[in-house]
Amino acid sequence: MTDEGKMKILIIEDDPELAMVLSSYLSKYGMEVDTVEDPYLGLSMLTQDHFDLVILDLTLPGMDGLEVVEKIREKSDIPIIISSARDDITDKVIGMERGADDYMPKPYDPRELVTRIKTILRRTAASRKKEEEQIFELDREGRVIRFKGIPLELTAAEFDVLAMLIQHMNAAVSREQLLYESEHIDDASSVKNIDVIISRIRHKIAKHDPDHQFIRPVRGVGYLLTDKV
């Protein structure tokens, strides 16, 4: 959004009369709108300025709108609403597969467009807030754990232990489970080795947040990882 809190919309539409009608209507709902006919210019504007959402026609000069969707998605996750007079279901399917968030066949009531915009932006904001609130991110395939977006430098054993705690977030996990279900800790090791590994993990987390303890001991059981600070 702009500094004033307005939603900023980019309309890529080669029908100047329709673009003017939509721009005028959306402005009544506090939205700041830029319109452009040339898809190449539209793509350039997206790299030079901030927009909250794109309304995209499919029949454009020089580049098909479906290709525009693809090019936008190569660099951005900005919400895209396709607005098209083409009624081929294939266009809708391909558009959504390539990353569009919604598809509105022309003609449509501008009031419906406003509703769709607000719904998509509300959903997008909620999704981003959830991502921001996620303290620990586990990427098993890449064997990476991020703490507040920062990758932690973990040994194989530390990764196994922390990954298990993340899997059981806010629930106690026994030392025995942490020991025997780890792929990189020798089964002959003492459960006390878990305490050493936990201590090392805590130290690495504390480098990024020394004010909170995320791994807590559970008396007589083992440890609990919390995302509540």
C-alpha positions, 0 to 999 in steps of 0.5 A, spaced: 500 500 500 502 507 499 504 511 505 497 514 505 494 507 506 491 506 499 491 500 495 495 501 489 492 498 483 495 497 476 491 495 470 494 493 464 488 493 459 488 495 451 481 498 452 482 505 454 475 506 455 474 500 460 480 502 463 478 509 465 471 506 467 475 502 472 480 507 474 474 512 476 470 507 479 476 504 484 478 511 486 471 511 489 473 506 494 480 509 496 484 505 491 490 509 487 490 506 480 495 506 474 493 504 467 497 502 461 496 499 455 502 496 453 504 489 457 512 491 456 511 498 459 506 494 465 512 489 466 517 495 467 512 499 472 512 493 476 519 493 477 520 500 478 514 502 483 510 498 488 503 495 487 498 491 491 494 488 485 494 487 478 488 487 473 490 484 467 487 483 460 489 477 456 488 480 449 494 485 449 498 488 443 505 485 442 504 479 448 499 475 450 496 476 457 497 469 459 505 470 457 504 476 462 502 472 468 508 468 467 513 473 466 510 477 473 510 470 476 518 470 475 519 476 479 513 477 484 507 474 488 503 480 487 496 478 486 493 478 479 486 478 477 485 476 469 479 481 466 478 478 459 473 478 454 475 471 452 471 466 454 475 459 452 475 455 459 482 453 457 485 461 458 482 460 465 485 454 466 492 456 464 491 463 467 490 460 474 496 454 473 501 460 471 499 464 477 493 468 477 489 469 483 482 470 480 479 470 473 473 475 471 470 474 464 467 481 461 462 484 461 462 484 469 459 489 474 465 493 477 462 492 484 464 485 483 471 487 481 471 491 488 469 485 492 474 480 489 480 485 490 478 486 497 477 479 498 484 477 495 488 482 498 485 480 505 487 473 504 494 475 501 495 480 508 493 474 512 497 469 509 503 474 509 502 475 517 502 468 518 509 467 514 511 473 518 509 470 525 512 463 523 518 463 528 521 456 526 521 454 518 523 447 517 525 445 510 526 437 510 528 436 503 534 442 503 535 440 511 535 447 513 532 450 519 530 458 519 529 462 525 525 468 524 528 467 516 535 466 518 538 460 516 541 456 523 548 453 522 546 446 525 550 440 525 546 433 522 545 431 529 542 438 531 538 439 525 535 432 527 533 434 534 531 441 532 526 438 526 523 433 531 522 439 536 519 443 530 514 437 528 512 437 535 511 444 537 509 446 543 509 439 546 514 435 550 518 430 546 522 425 551 530 425 550 529 418 548 525 419 542 530 425 540 535 420 541 533 414 538 529 417 532 535 421 530 538 419 524 545 422 525 546 420 533 549 413 535 544 409 538 549 407 543 550 414 545 547 416 552 541 420 553 545 425 556 548 427 549 541 430 548 542 435 553 549 437 550 546 438 543 540 442 546 545 446 549 548 447 542 542 449 539 540 454 544 546 457 543 545 458 536 538 461 537 540 466 542 545 469 537 539 471 534 534 472 540 538 472 546 532 475 550 527 469 549 528 461 551 524 457 545 527 450 548 524 449 555 526 443 559 520 439 561 521 435 568 522 428 568 520 428 560 525 432 556 524 438 552 519 442 549 520 447 543 515 453 543 513 459 538 510 463 544 514 468 547 
